[in-house]
Amino acid sequence: MNDRHVALINAFHDALGEADLAAMERCYHPQVSFGDPIFQEVEGRDRVMRMWRLQLGLRDRPRSGYRDVTADDFTATAHSTTRYVFNHTGREVAVETDSLFRFEDELIVRHHDTFDFRRWSKMALGRPHGVLFGWTPTWRKTIRDRATQRLDEASPT
């Protein structure tokens, strides 16, 4: 167990729970990359932080908790639960996420989240879209393309 890396992951999740973007940014390496089922690959700290600003700005104050943080000299894992209102539909969403982190220069250089896209889609979008289409590759691509477009259009600060 690497206590410094556990502390870094705890600091990141605490900052995320408080929507403290400056504290989140301090946890990331300048060359960080982020990926999840919606934002598949986001490269560089500026763009990753733009993605977080977009995500946190779209939501009524998210409520987030995390557990099961483990870390060694190179990687860490954690599990989190985030609850928020998806502003496009006004629906309550609870996302269970497993995260994998890699470190370089004592900072997070890779952050990859996994969650059940179909379950998220059902909660966020409701019927019929989330239930009928949430599992299809075409629907996933549509959601991803919209997210990437919003990220591309978002202001850098």
C-alpha angles and dihedrals in degrees: 000000000000107000094194091057093045088052091050092052090046090050091050094050093044089053091047090051089053093042086237100160095179092056091046090051092053088061094057129084114232089247096048120148124201131196138175136151091280105031095039100182126005115172130204132021095264093054094041090052090048087055091051091048088052093047096046092042092055094056138072103244103304119229110217136180131176139193145164096054112177126171142174130181094289111022144024137194133202140170122222140181118208124186122192144140112260100228097208091064105013089235124144114244130192113191123193107204134187113203132199120195133188124197136219125171088000091298134101108269097168127033118179123176126192127193138155103277093191092053091047090049093052092050098041099040105024123194133019102003101042096041099040101033106021093100100044121104090227093055092046090051091050092052092045093048092051091049092049091048091051089049092049091050095045119108113253092235 
